[in-house]
Amino acid sequence: MSDRCVDGTVIGPNVRRRREVLGLSRAELARRARVSASWLADLESGAGMRVTADQCYRLAAALGCRMERLMGLPELAEVAGG
């Protein structure tokens, strides 16, 4: 993965919502995504962090969704009209 960064103020609330829908604790999501629980807490609070593409990918994989969903972008099927 690239070291490009995305805006955590967009991703953070989306991560929190998805985590809560799935019934995951912050500690469990942090473990699955291989990030620290304190980093995840800062992200979810909207602390204005920069999130690397690798971190975003790991969060999306742990949450069972695509990165686009966390970034608030339309998913590929929606863009393609499917």
Secondary structure, DSSP 8 states (H G I E B T S, - for coil): ----EEEHHHHHHHHHHHHHHHT--HHHHHHHHT--HHHHHHHHTT---EEEHHHHHHHHHHHTS-HHHHHT---HHHHTT-
